[in-house]
Amino acid sequence: MRTATALITLAAGIAVAGCRSEGDGSAVAELRTESRVAAAIADPVGSTERAPEVTLRRLWAGGYSDFAFSSISPDGRYLSMVDWSTANLAVRDLSTGEFHRLTSVRNEEGTPWEAAHVSGFSPDGRRIVYSGQVDPDFQLRIIEFESDDAGVPRAAEPTVIFHNPELVPYYPFDWSPDGSLVLAKVHTAGKTNQLALISTTDGTYQALKSFDWREPLRAEFSPDGRYVAYDFLPELESANRDLFVVSLDGTYEARIVEGPGVDRLLGWHPEVGILFRSDRGGTPGVWRVPMSDGRAAGPAELIRADMWGVEPLGFADDRFYYGVSVNPTRVYIAPVDLEAGKLAGPPVAVDDPGQIRIQGWDWSPDGKFLAYSGSTAGARGSVIVIRSDRGDPVRTVPLDLRATSRIRWDPDGRSLIVSSYDAGGRRGFYRIDLESGSYTTIVRSDQLEDPTPRGDFDISPDGRTIWFATAGDGGWTLVAYDLESGSSRAITPVEWRVRGAAMAWMFAMVSVSPDGRRLAVTVPDTTSSDRLVGTIPAEGGRFTAVARISNRGQIRGPEWSPDGRFLVYATTQTTGSMSDPDLWATWVVPADGGEARPLELMPFVRPHGPPMKLHPDGRRIAFRAGESRGEVWVMEGLGESIIASKEEGSR
C-alpha cells in the first residue's frame, strides 16, 4: 500500500486568466488560458506538446451540477439530466435555457421509490437511454424523444430493454453508431464489474470485459463501432489511470495511453481521435491521441492546459461539450445557542473557495482543531486539512485515499479514522497518523463477515469500538467492530419496512452518545413512509423514537450535544424547481423526547457529508453553507485546428 510520507502546506489555487463574459449567465463567455505544459510526457507512442487554437464558450449556468448523469444531444441543443426535485428524466434546452421533464414519476406514498439516473442520447438524437431505479432494482430504459418546430420536447412512455437483479446496468456509457447496442457498466451479483453490450431491440446481453472491484469511469464506442475505449486503474497500489481499447469481437486489446498521471477518457471522434483528461503535465489538461483502426496513430498531444473539473458530456460534430462545477459550498464556524435554537454570532468561513472540495469534517477531542477531508480539482488522492478552532490553517496531510464525508477524530487526539477507498478502489476503515502523514488499514469491507458498511459511522468514547450499519436484503443492522480483537458483533436489528437495500444508505446514520451508552440513529417507520430519529442502547434493545420526519427528503445526522441532552439533525425541503436547489433545515430535539425546534443556520445545499458538527464545548458549530452551481461549456475548432496542424507538419 502506498502511503503519504510528507506533511505539506497546500498552496494550490485555480488560476483562470483572460475571462470575458458577454451578457447574462446563459450568454457566451470566452476563456483563454496562457499557461502551457513545458515538458513532454512519455507514453507508448511518445508525447508531443501542442497548443491548437481552440475556443471555449460557456453555454449555460445554473443550479444543476450533476453532469456525470448527463449527456449532450447530437445537435448540441439539449442536455439530458435528472430533475432531482421529482426524480424524473429531463432535458435543458441550452439555446433558450428552458427546462422540460420527460417522464412523469410521482413517487406517492405506498409505492416503490422510482428514479432516473444516468442518461445518454442516441446518435440520431431521437432516443435517450437511461438507468431507471424501481427500488430495489435497476432497469435499462429507452424513451423516444423529439421536439416540435418551436423546440418543445415531446417524449413517449419509456420502454424497459433490460432488467436482471443479478446484473445491474447502472451506468449506460454510449450507443453504438448504428443505434443497435448500448454500452453499459454493470455490477454483478458477485460484486464485480463488467462492460456489457445490450441490444436496444431485444435486450440481448453480452459481457465485453470483466473486472474485479475496480471499474472504468468512462467507456465509448469507436466511430466505426468496431472497438470500445475505456479508462481503468491497472495497478492496485497506484492511483494512475490509463486508457485501453478492446475490439467487440474480443480478438484485440491494447493499452493506448499510459504513463504517470491520472488519465480519464473524454470521448472518441473520427477526426480528433481519443480525447482524454490528464494531470501528467502538472495540472489537469485536455489531451488527444490520434487513432487508426483501433490503434494509436501518433503521439499524445496537449489540446488545452489548466482544464479543471471537466465532466464530459459528448461530441456534437467536432464540438466537445463538458460541464464544470463552480461556486463550491464552504465550511463555517459559528457560536451557537442550542437552548435558544439560533446562532449566537456571525459565522466565519474556514476554507478557501475553489481550492478544496470538502467532504467531511470533525472536531478534535480537546476542541482545539477542526480536521476535514477534501479533494482538489484534477488531483489524485485527497488531503486532510487541520485548522485551529478559529479556522486558521495548521497543516495539510496528502493521502492516497479518496476524499470522504465519513471522518472521525480518534479519542487519542493524535490520529483520524476514516471510512474511504484506497488507491486500488478498496473500501475500508483507515487510521491516519497526523504526525507522520501515513495511514494504516484497520479493516477492509471484503474482510468483514457482515455486508458492506453503509452510511455514517462513529467511535466509542474509549476508542475501542467502531459503530456502523450494514444493509442486507431485509433491512439493515447496527454493528460494533472491536479495534483490538478485530471481531464484530451485531446488536438487535432495527426493523424497518422493507424497501430494499438500495435505499438503506439514506437511513444508516449512527452517532454514539458522550457516555458511550446509547446510539442515535435514523430509521424508516415500520407503519408508514415516515422516518424516525431516536436512540437505542449500545448493547442492543428497544428503539425509542424522539422525532418523526414526514417528507421524503434527505436526512443528515443525528448528532449528540456534548452534554448528551440534545440530538441535532437536518432535513431537506424540496423546492420543486431545478433553478432553486433543495434547502436544508436544522432541528434540535431533546434526546429523551420532546418537541423538535428549528436551529436557525444559514441555508445550505445538498451537503455530501455531515451538515453540522458541534464543538466539544457545545457552544460552537461547524457547518457547510452556500450553493454549488454548474456550467456547461463547449470546446470548438478541434477538427479545424487538427487538420491545420497536420498540413503544417506535412510541409
KOLSE-757728 format. One line per 5 residues: number of its first residue (from 1); their letters; for each residue z, y, x of C-alpha. Coordinates in nm, 3 decimals. Layout:
BEGIN
NUM> A> Z,Y,X  ... $
This chain:
BEGIN
1> MRTAT> 0.000,0.000,0.000  -0.087,0.341,0.126  0.195,0.595,0.129  0.202,0.965,0.187  0.396,1.046,0.503 $
6> ALITL> 0.386,1.421,0.532  0.554,1.696,0.334  0.326,1.992,0.292  0.329,2.318,0.106  0.048,2.346,-0.146 $
11> AAGIA> -0.174,2.642,-0.072  -0.483,2.538,-0.262  -0.643,2.752,-0.529  -0.962,2.760,-0.720  -1.190,3.030,-0.587 $
16> VAGCR> -1.477,3.131,-0.809  -1.692,3.412,-0.680  -1.951,3.633,-0.840  -1.887,3.569,-1.212  -2.095,3.771,-1.455 $
21> SEGDG> -2.041,3.744,-1.830  -2.280,3.866,-2.096  -2.149,3.924,-2.449  -1.865,3.733,-2.610  -1.713,3.392,-2.530 $
26> SAVAE> -2.014,3.200,-2.660  -2.270,3.405,-2.470  -2.432,3.322,-2.140  -2.241,3.365,-1.818  -2.373,3.307,-1.469 $
31> LRTES> -2.159,3.173,-1.191  -2.272,3.180,-0.831  -2.067,3.028,-0.555  -2.109,3.140,-0.195  -1.938,2.855,-0.013 $
36> RVAAA> -2.132,2.550,0.101  -2.020,2.238,0.281  -2.083,2.279,0.652  -2.067,1.919,0.769  -2.289,1.628,0.669 $
41> IADPV> -2.106,1.318,0.549  -2.225,0.971,0.648  -2.332,0.721,0.383  -2.557,0.409,0.378  -2.877,0.613,0.392 $
46> GSTER> -2.750,0.915,0.581  -2.650,1.253,0.439  -2.801,1.598,0.447  -2.662,1.923,0.317  -2.892,2.126,0.098 $
51> APEVT> -2.834,2.410,-0.143  -3.111,2.431,-0.404  -3.125,2.737,-0.622  -2.983,2.609,-0.947  -2.842,2.830,-1.220 $
56> LRRLW> -2.519,2.771,-1.411  -2.477,2.911,-1.764  -2.179,2.897,-1.994  -2.286,2.799,-2.345  -1.961,2.778,-2.539 $
61> AGGYS> -1.587,2.837,-2.503  -1.318,2.729,-2.747  -1.009,2.523,-2.817  -1.173,2.183,-2.763  -1.145,2.038,-2.411 $
66> DFAFS> -1.156,1.657,-2.451  -1.503,1.625,-2.301  -1.454,1.263,-2.192  -1.503,1.184,-2.565  -1.823,1.389,-2.595 $
71> SISPD> -2.197,1.390,-2.522  -2.493,1.626,-2.549  -2.792,1.578,-2.780  -3.132,1.525,-2.609  -3.240,1.878,-2.701 $
76> GRYLS> -2.916,2.028,-2.567  -2.823,2.179,-2.902  -2.535,1.964,-3.030  -2.213,1.849,-2.868  -2.061,1.535,-3.018 $
81> MVDWS> -1.682,1.544,-3.034  -1.368,1.430,-3.213  -1.210,1.652,-3.477  -0.851,1.577,-3.378  -0.713,1.751,-3.687 $
86> TANLA> -0.863,1.475,-3.906  -0.968,1.206,-3.650  -1.331,1.234,-3.768  -1.651,1.232,-3.567  -1.801,1.582,-3.547 $
91> VRDLS> -2.061,1.794,-3.369  -2.064,2.150,-3.241  -2.390,2.349,-3.260  -2.394,2.516,-2.918  -2.660,2.766,-3.027 $
96> TGEFH> -2.451,2.905,-3.313  -2.100,2.779,-3.236  -2.079,2.617,-3.580  -1.872,2.302,-3.627  -1.968,2.012,-3.856 $
101> RLTSV> -1.779,1.692,-3.943  -2.000,1.382,-3.968  -1.752,1.128,-4.106  -1.504,1.156,-4.390  -1.195,0.962,-4.282 $
106> RNEEG> -0.888,1.075,-4.481  -0.602,0.862,-4.334  -0.400,0.862,-4.652  -0.055,0.712,-4.680  -0.057,0.335,-4.702 $
111> TPWEA> -0.396,0.293,-4.530  -0.456,0.175,-4.172  -0.497,0.453,-3.921  -0.866,0.523,-3.859  -1.014,0.749,-3.591 $
116> AHVSG> -1.331,0.825,-3.399  -1.320,0.817,-3.022  -1.591,0.826,-2.751  -1.943,0.905,-2.876  -2.298,0.933,-2.743 $
121> FSPDG> -2.637,1.048,-2.875  -2.934,0.809,-2.876  -3.238,0.900,-2.659  -3.426,1.032,-2.963  -3.122,1.222,-3.094 $
126> RRIVY> -3.137,1.051,-3.434  -2.831,0.829,-3.393  -2.482,0.855,-3.249  -2.287,0.555,-3.126  -1.909,0.584,-3.118 $
131> SGQVD> -1.598,0.372,-3.083  -1.409,0.369,-3.409  -1.048,0.262,-3.438  -0.916,0.094,-3.750  -0.566,0.017,-3.633 $
136> PDFQL> -0.510,-0.213,-3.456  -0.875,-0.296,-3.378  -1.168,-0.108,-3.229  -1.524,-0.123,-3.353  -1.855,-0.003,-3.216 $
141> RIIEF> -2.034,0.203,-3.482  -2.367,0.382,-3.520  -2.429,0.675,-3.750  -2.771,0.814,-3.844  -2.798,1.184,-3.754 $
146> ESDDA> -3.045,1.457,-3.846  -3.045,1.829,-3.916  -3.236,2.042,-4.166  -3.458,2.340,-4.089  -3.151,2.563,-4.069 $
151> GVPRA> -2.989,2.333,-3.814  -2.724,2.200,-4.052  -2.650,1.835,-3.956  -2.659,1.551,-4.205  -2.520,1.204,-4.138 $
156> AEPTV> -2.524,0.874,-4.326  -2.234,0.632,-4.356  -2.162,0.466,-4.019  -2.264,0.105,-3.957  -2.046,-0.135,-3.758 $
161> IFHNP> -2.260,-0.306,-3.493  -1.984,-0.487,-3.303  -1.627,-0.595,-3.377  -1.430,-0.863,-3.194  -1.049,-0.836,-3.148 $
166> ELVPY> -1.085,-1.028,-2.821  -1.340,-0.780,-2.683  -1.250,-0.416,-2.739  -1.552,-0.181,-2.687  -1.351,0.135,-2.643 $
171> YPFDW> -1.600,0.337,-2.434  -1.974,0.346,-2.513  -2.131,0.493,-2.198  -2.503,0.510,-2.268  -2.807,0.398,-2.469 $
176> SPDGS> -3.098,0.210,-2.315  -3.412,0.429,-2.302  -3.571,0.236,-2.591  -3.253,0.260,-2.801  -3.214,-0.117,-2.837 $
181> LVLAK> -2.893,-0.152,-2.632  -2.563,0.027,-2.588  -2.388,0.008,-2.252  -2.012,-0.005,-2.315  -1.687,-0.053,-2.127 $
186> VHTAG> -1.495,-0.339,-2.285  -1.134,-0.451,-2.248  -1.090,-0.828,-2.283  -0.802,-1.034,-2.416  -0.741,-1.148,-2.058 $
191> KTNQL> -0.658,-0.788,-1.960  -0.980,-0.750,-1.760  -1.263,-0.501,-1.799  -1.636,-0.554,-1.843  -1.957,-0.359,-1.854 $
196> ALIST> -2.140,-0.504,-2.153  -2.479,-0.470,-2.321  -2.456,-0.468,-2.701  -2.762,-0.487,-2.922  -2.797,-0.199,-3.167 $
201> TDGTY> -2.978,-0.422,-3.419  -2.780,-0.747,-3.439  -2.468,-0.681,-3.225  -2.553,-0.945,-2.966  -2.307,-0.918,-2.676 $
206> QALKS> -2.393,-0.973,-2.309  -2.146,-0.920,-2.027  -2.328,-0.740,-1.745  -2.045,-0.705,-1.494  -1.680,-0.817,-1.498 $
211> FDWRE> -1.387,-0.651,-1.321  -1.013,-0.703,-1.288  -0.773,-0.426,-1.398  -0.994,-0.177,-1.214  -1.274,-0.023,-1.414 $
216> PLRAE> -1.575,0.207,-1.385  -1.513,0.559,-1.506  -1.878,0.611,-1.597  -2.194,0.398,-1.619  -2.553,0.481,-1.713 $
221> FSPDG> -2.894,0.318,-1.753  -3.176,0.397,-1.511  -3.462,0.599,-1.665  -3.678,0.283,-1.681  -3.397,0.079,-1.839 $
226> RYVAY> -3.403,-0.194,-1.571  -3.080,-0.102,-1.391  -2.732,0.030,-1.454  -2.543,0.264,-1.220  -2.164,0.282,-1.223 $
231> DFLPE> -1.878,0.414,-1.013  -1.598,0.188,-0.901  -1.288,0.161,-0.682  -1.390,-0.116,-0.437  -1.073,-0.131,-0.226 $
236> LESAN> -0.732,-0.197,-0.381  -0.544,0.011,-0.127  -0.777,0.311,-0.126  -0.845,0.592,-0.372  -1.207,0.620,-0.255 $
241> RDLFV> -1.458,0.551,-0.533  -1.823,0.456,-0.464  -2.146,0.424,-0.664  -2.317,0.092,-0.740  -2.639,-0.022,-0.908 $
246> VSLDG> -2.689,-0.358,-1.081  -3.006,-0.491,-1.244  -2.996,-0.601,-1.607  -3.121,-0.949,-1.512  -2.841,-0.991,-1.256 $
251> TYEAR> -3.073,-1.051,-0.960  -2.988,-0.731,-0.773  -2.673,-0.535,-0.697  -2.608,-0.278,-0.425  -2.372,-0.001,-0.324 $
256> IVEGP> -2.577,0.319,-0.339  -2.323,0.576,-0.223  -2.018,0.505,-0.010  -1.803,0.671,0.250  -1.492,0.887,0.249 $
261> GVDRL> -1.415,1.064,-0.074  -1.393,1.004,-0.446  -1.747,0.968,-0.585  -1.791,0.992,-0.964  -2.119,0.917,-1.141 $
266> LGWHP> -2.255,1.207,-1.348  -2.597,1.084,-1.458  -2.936,0.932,-1.370  -3.253,1.139,-1.415  -3.616,1.036,-1.335 $
271> EVGIL> -3.681,1.346,-1.121  -3.332,1.421,-0.994  -3.219,1.066,-0.915  -2.850,0.984,-0.942  -2.626,1.287,-0.979 $
276> FRSDR> -2.263,1.244,-0.874  -1.948,1.443,-0.811  -1.772,1.402,-0.478  -1.495,1.560,-0.273  -1.649,1.434,0.053 $
281> GGTPG> -1.725,1.792,0.157  -1.362,1.903,0.135  -1.388,2.049,-0.213  -1.542,1.886,-0.521  -1.917,1.939,-0.542 $
286> VWRVP> -2.220,1.804,-0.727  -2.445,1.581,-0.515  -2.761,1.376,-0.573  -2.920,1.071,-0.418  -3.294,1.017,-0.483 $
291> MSDGR> -3.375,0.678,-0.636  -3.679,0.448,-0.647  -3.689,0.106,-0.811  -3.309,0.089,-0.822  -3.275,0.171,-0.452 $
296> AAGPA> -3.169,0.484,-0.269  -3.487,0.662,-0.156  -3.328,0.918,0.072  -3.006,1.075,0.190  -2.736,1.212,-0.036 $
301> ELIRA> -2.778,1.587,-0.081  -2.538,1.858,-0.188  -2.656,2.036,-0.502  -2.364,2.271,-0.561  -2.028,2.311,-0.390 $
306> DMWGV> -1.697,2.411,-0.549  -1.764,2.243,-0.885  -1.410,2.189,-1.011  -1.314,1.969,-1.304  -1.669,1.871,-1.408 $
311> EPLGF> -1.681,1.633,-1.707  -2.038,1.504,-1.757  -2.199,1.543,-2.099  -2.552,1.433,-2.012  -2.907,1.550,-1.938 $
316> ADDRF> -3.150,1.729,-2.168  -3.484,1.732,-1.984  -3.386,1.841,-1.631  -3.087,2.041,-1.753  -2.746,1.888,-1.681 $
321> YYGVS> -2.466,1.969,-1.927  -2.096,1.943,-1.846  -1.757,2.053,-1.972  -1.460,2.205,-1.792  -1.103,2.276,-1.900 $
326> VNPTR> -0.973,2.627,-1.839  -0.657,2.827,-1.905  -0.416,2.538,-1.847  -0.074,2.536,-2.007  0.221,2.638,-1.789 $
331> VYIAP> 0.582,2.531,-1.750  0.854,2.789,-1.818  1.230,2.807,-1.762  1.437,3.000,-2.016  1.802,3.036,-2.118 $
336> VDLEA> 1.871,2.859,-2.448  2.144,2.862,-2.712  2.141,2.523,-2.889  2.407,2.629,-3.136  2.203,2.931,-3.246 $
341> GKLAG> 1.873,2.744,-3.216  1.686,3.001,-3.008  1.614,3.123,-2.659  1.880,3.347,-2.510  1.641,3.536,-2.285 $
346> PPVAV> 1.275,3.569,-2.178  1.102,3.262,-2.027  0.978,3.267,-1.666  0.674,3.065,-1.552  0.742,2.829,-1.261 $
351> DDPGQ> 0.390,2.711,-1.169  0.073,2.879,-1.051  -0.203,2.866,-1.315  -0.522,2.688,-1.211  -0.373,2.515,-0.908 $
356> IRIQG> -0.187,2.217,-1.053  -0.218,2.044,-1.386  0.141,1.950,-1.462  0.202,1.619,-1.640  0.581,1.574,-1.648 $
361> WDWSP> 0.898,1.728,-1.511  1.273,1.670,-1.475  1.587,1.848,-1.352  1.787,1.720,-1.055  2.134,1.579,-1.145 $
366> DGKFL> 2.307,1.885,-0.997  2.067,2.121,-1.177  1.960,2.297,-0.856  1.598,2.178,-0.862  1.311,2.110,-1.101 $
371> AYSGS> 1.061,1.842,-0.998  0.722,1.798,-1.159  0.427,1.563,-1.117  0.078,1.710,-1.124  -0.280,1.688,-1.003 $
376> TAGAR> -0.526,1.935,-0.853  -0.884,1.957,-0.975  -1.115,1.717,-0.795  -0.843,1.586,-0.560  -0.731,1.227,-0.527 $
381> GSVIV> -0.379,1.112,-0.595  -0.116,1.360,-0.711  0.161,1.586,-0.591  0.531,1.611,-0.663  0.638,1.975,-0.656 $
386> IRSDR> 1.002,2.072,-0.611  1.114,2.412,-0.740  1.452,2.579,-0.742  1.636,2.625,-1.070  1.493,2.979,-1.074 $
391> GDPVR> 1.138,2.849,-1.031  1.097,2.933,-0.660  0.885,2.686,-0.456  1.079,2.450,-0.229  0.833,2.183,-0.112 $
396> TVPLD> 0.539,1.968,-0.219  0.503,1.593,-0.171  0.146,1.448,-0.176  0.116,1.093,-0.311  -0.144,0.819,-0.362 $
401> LRATS> -0.012,0.778,-0.716  -0.166,0.906,-1.035  -0.002,1.215,-1.183  0.231,1.112,-1.463  0.429,1.254,-1.752 $
406> RIRWD> 0.691,0.981,-1.701  0.915,1.113,-1.425  1.293,1.087,-1.385  1.524,1.213,-1.111  1.733,0.929,-0.972 $
411> PDGRS> 2.107,0.991,-1.022  2.148,0.978,-0.641  1.965,1.314,-0.623  1.753,1.201,-0.324  1.463,1.029,-0.498 $
416> LIVSS> 1.250,1.023,-0.810  1.143,0.727,-1.023  0.806,0.745,-1.199  0.602,0.521,-1.424  0.249,0.559,-1.289 $
421> YDAGG> -0.058,0.389,-1.134  -0.115,0.327,-0.763  -0.447,0.376,-0.579  -0.557,0.029,-0.690  -0.508,0.114,-1.057 $
426> RRGFY> -0.194,-0.100,-1.091  0.067,0.033,-1.330  0.434,0.008,-1.243  0.761,0.181,-1.167  0.774,0.353,-0.827 $
431> RIDLE> 1.055,0.520,-0.630  0.964,0.834,-0.437  1.179,0.928,-0.136  1.176,1.306,-0.125  1.280,1.327,0.242 $
436> SGSYT> 1.008,1.101,0.385  0.745,1.168,0.120  0.680,0.795,0.084  0.711,0.570,-0.218  0.801,0.207,-0.277 $
441> TIVRS> 0.717,-0.021,-0.565  1.009,-0.112,-0.791  0.811,-0.344,-1.016  0.453,-0.358,-1.140  0.367,-0.423,-1.502 $
446> DQLED> 0.193,-0.750,-1.417  0.519,-0.873,-1.260  0.724,-0.819,-1.575  0.789,-1.102,-1.818  0.764,-0.860,-2.108 $
451> PTPRG> 0.443,-0.689,-2.224  0.328,-0.365,-2.064  0.578,-0.075,-2.088  0.478,0.188,-2.345  0.579,0.546,-2.393 $
456> DFDIS> 0.860,0.708,-2.201  1.150,0.559,-2.001  1.494,0.667,-1.884  1.752,0.574,-1.620  2.115,0.489,-1.689 $
461> PDGRT> 2.368,0.741,-1.554  2.486,0.492,-1.287  2.128,0.448,-1.161  2.131,0.071,-1.210  1.910,0.027,-1.517 $
466> IWFAT> 1.571,0.147,-1.635  1.524,0.155,-2.011  1.176,0.138,-2.161  0.988,-0.004,-2.459  0.724,-0.276,-2.477 $
471> AGDGG> 0.467,-0.326,-2.753  0.375,-0.663,-2.898  0.181,-0.799,-3.192  0.470,-0.750,-3.433  0.610,-0.421,-3.312 $
476> WTLVA> 0.797,-0.302,-3.010  1.115,-0.391,-2.826  1.362,-0.199,-2.610  1.402,-0.348,-2.263  1.663,-0.296,-1.990 $
481> YDLES> 1.540,-0.361,-1.634  1.815,-0.419,-1.374  1.718,-0.243,-1.050  1.948,-0.458,-0.835  1.860,-0.805,-0.960 $
486> GSSRA> 1.505,-0.735,-1.075  1.574,-0.906,-1.408  1.509,-0.767,-1.753  1.659,-0.824,-2.093  1.556,-0.722,-2.443 $
491> ITPVE> 1.810,-0.574,-2.682  1.784,-0.606,-3.058  1.425,-0.513,-3.151  1.384,-0.204,-3.363  1.196,-0.313,-3.675 $
496> WRVRG> 0.903,-0.117,-3.798  0.628,-0.161,-4.049  0.357,-0.349,-3.859  0.054,-0.129,-3.795  -0.047,-0.286,-3.465 $
501> AAMAW> 0.048,-0.238,-3.103  -0.232,0.014,-3.056  -0.017,0.285,-3.217  0.317,0.175,-3.074  0.299,0.406,-2.773 $
506> MFAMV> 0.340,0.702,-3.009  0.686,0.581,-3.106  0.820,0.430,-2.787  1.033,0.726,-2.677  1.361,0.633,-2.509 $
511> SVSPD> 1.645,0.853,-2.386  1.988,0.740,-2.257  2.299,0.930,-2.363  2.501,1.107,-2.089  2.774,0.840,-2.109 $
516> GRRLA> 2.518,0.557,-2.100  2.642,0.400,-2.423  2.363,0.491,-2.663  1.985,0.517,-2.664  1.798,0.780,-2.864 $
521> VTVPD> 1.463,0.654,-2.992  1.186,0.746,-3.236  1.064,0.466,-3.465  0.850,0.423,-3.778  1.032,0.388,-4.107 $
526> TTSSD> 1.008,0.033,-4.245  0.955,0.150,-4.603  0.716,0.447,-4.571  0.477,0.623,-4.335  0.759,0.849,-4.214 $
531> RLVGT> 0.913,0.830,-3.869  1.280,0.838,-3.783  1.478,0.986,-3.496  1.801,0.804,-3.431  2.030,0.612,-3.196 $
536> IPAEG> 2.105,0.250,-3.112  2.384,0.108,-2.890  2.265,0.042,-2.535  2.383,-0.318,-2.563  2.198,-0.368,-2.891 $
541> GRFTA> 2.296,-0.333,-3.251  2.222,-0.129,-3.559  1.983,0.165,-3.553  2.125,0.486,-3.706  1.872,0.743,-3.825 $
546> VARIS> 1.963,1.112,-3.787  1.631,1.281,-3.873  1.316,1.199,-4.070  0.965,1.321,-3.983  0.727,1.306,-4.278 $
551> NRGQI> 0.398,1.421,-4.123  0.154,1.212,-3.919  0.151,1.446,-3.623  0.268,1.371,-3.271  0.632,1.348,-3.163 $
556> RGPEW> 0.789,1.415,-2.824  1.148,1.333,-2.744  1.425,1.294,-2.843  1.638,1.412,-2.554  2.018,1.432,-2.537 $
561> SPDGR> 2.203,1.754,-2.476  2.424,1.726,-2.165  2.741,1.708,-2.375  2.597,1.428,-2.593  2.638,1.628,-2.914 $
566> FLVYA> 2.272,1.700,-2.996  1.926,1.549,-2.986  1.624,1.770,-2.921  1.273,1.664,-3.022  0.935,1.819,-3.106 $
571> TTQTT> 0.672,1.755,-3.374  0.320,1.884,-3.438  0.192,2.065,-3.741  -0.183,2.018,-3.780  -0.371,2.341,-3.845 $
576> GSMSD> -0.679,2.157,-3.976  -0.903,2.378,-3.763  -1.087,2.291,-3.443  -1.064,2.655,-3.339  -0.683,2.657,-3.371 $
581> PDLWA> -0.522,2.360,-3.194  -0.217,2.188,-3.338  0.108,2.382,-3.299  0.439,2.230,-3.200  0.783,2.289,-3.349 $
586> TWVVP> 1.107,2.203,-3.166  1.415,2.075,-3.350  1.786,2.027,-3.275  1.988,1.770,-3.472  2.349,1.651,-3.426 $
591> ADGGE> 2.347,1.309,-3.254  2.594,1.172,-3.513  2.393,1.304,-3.808  2.349,1.635,-3.983  2.086,1.893,-4.062 $
596> ARPLE> 1.795,1.935,-3.818  1.748,2.301,-3.725  1.442,2.460,-3.560  1.469,2.569,-3.198  1.260,2.879,-3.150 $
601> LMPFV> 1.043,2.836,-2.841  0.703,2.978,-2.756  0.432,2.773,-2.933  0.285,2.507,-2.712  -0.018,2.285,-2.749 $
606> RPHGP> -0.071,1.910,-2.702  0.184,1.850,-2.423  0.079,1.527,-2.248  0.437,1.474,-2.145  0.786,1.591,-2.242 $
611> PMKLH> 0.775,1.920,-2.433  1.116,2.023,-2.304  1.384,1.928,-2.053  1.737,2.058,-2.089  1.918,2.173,-1.775 $
616> PDGRR> 2.237,1.976,-1.692  2.443,2.281,-1.787  2.293,2.273,-2.140  2.218,2.646,-2.124  1.864,2.641,-1.984 $
621> IAFRA> 1.547,2.462,-2.082  1.214,2.387,-1.911  0.916,2.359,-2.143  0.538,2.387,-2.144  0.361,2.667,-2.330 $
626> GESRG> 0.011,2.804,-2.366  -0.324,2.687,-2.490  -0.563,2.478,-2.283  -0.924,2.559,-2.368  -1.263,2.416,-2.284 $
631> EVWVM> -1.605,2.547,-2.186  -1.950,2.388,-2.199  -2.186,2.475,-1.912  -2.542,2.383,-1.823  -2.695,2.342,-1.476 $
636> EGLGE> -3.061,2.444,-1.489  -3.353,2.431,-1.249  -3.267,2.096,-1.093  -3.617,1.949,-1.130  -3.798,2.259,-1.004 $
641> SIIAS> -3.572,2.306,-0.704  -3.602,1.941,-0.604  -3.982,1.945,-0.631  -3.992,2.265,-0.427  -3.768,2.108,-0.166 $
646> KEEGS> -3.997,1.803,-0.142  -4.304,2.022,-0.099  -4.132,2.225,0.171  -4.029,1.908,0.351  -4.383,1.770,0.350 $
651> R> -4.525,2.078,0.520 $
